[in-house]
């Protein structure tokens, strides 16, 4: 006699157990099925785009090969995508989280680029795409727009926090402007540099007009990247004197580029381009850490005398607008046993404090860490004068031109005298910049300004 499962007279507990077992087996089967599908999908993607096989060197060789076999009917293009502030973000969230971010970006790029394209992590902060198609300006615009839209969607970290990244995109095609792989790679870099100059989450397509405008800037950009890699940036220090005792009480760190051919270059020769490309964030954090190392050496050499010394460095407006700046500085600071009270952060263009939330937030966090804050290059701006009443600063550094004008202008001289009284009430120091001769020195002392630099 045959019995079906339904005809068996089972105990209720056994029935429930069998049902649960059935669902568990189904869940396990689904898990392995989904995992197999994902493995197959990843294998398909890797084979189709050669993602796991390409690096920057192999990509360059592949591009050179494409030129070697190309005829007049062969068309292709290259798109370069840079992840802005990649180094800062990596330091902020750690390597494990950063791998997740880069993996998410790679998957999004795969969805955005045309079929048959080849994708490669070209540098730590750059992806490059080879597109074997004849693309006109409209097609490049569509691809770049889709790419930016896809890549800049929020990314969820392992901690379930979400971050937003920004990118810039450059596009270039093999045409009369590029005769070999080196030309094409240079052209796409020029396009990328141009898009960064205009802002973030933008793209630029290489053209003859663009080349004429950008060639010099691109060369400078390439030089700066080499300078970073070869550690050509150095710190110099300018003392700030207590004029009543004629002794140094503080030292401002000044970043210089030790160029192998042109000698020592001042920030006006490299800072504007670094601000356009985002490299200024790296420069600022590098300078901060180098300054902490120098203070540690100074303390070792001078003992108790060093405990009263102040070391300062400048934060650019671009840096202050970076949301994670305070946390990045905190991470570096924790590596060194330097009292926060011995470090002063100099802020320029502080009239933006009440206009950009990230700036005021960073300043507040840095103040809470115990760092001193200085207003650098203070001049005759009503917005600046009003802000002094509402924000606590340790130093106010008067601009050299402001001091020179005060000698000849009664009204400006009156403002300086008012500032001296104001500093006494607020318990902050006034520092006169540009004290470079006896006339300025005596004038500053007559105004009862006790500190000078120059």
Secondary structure, DSSP 8 states (H G I E B T S, - for coil): ----GGGS---HHHHHHHHHHHHHHHHHHHHHHHHHHHHHHHHHHHHHH-TTT--HHHHHHHHHHHHHT--TT---EEEEEEETTHHHHHHHH-HHHHHHHHHHHHHHHHHHS-TT-EEEEEETTEEEEEE-S---HHHHHHHHHHHHHHHTS-EE-TTS-EE---EEEEEEESSTT-SSHHHHHHHHHHHHHHHHHH-SSEEEE--HHHHHHHHHHHHHHHHHHHHHHTT-EEEEEEEEEETTTTEEEEEEEEEEEEETTTEEE-GGGTHHHHHHHTHHHHHHHHHHHHHHHHHHHHHHHHGGGGGG-EEEEEE-HHHHT-TTHHHHHHHHHTTS---GGGEEEEES-GGGTTT-HHHHHHHHHHHHTT-EEEEEEE-S-HHHHHHHHHS--SEEEE-HHHHHHHHH-HHHHHHHHHHHHHHHHHT-EEEEE---SHHHHHHHHHTT--EEE-
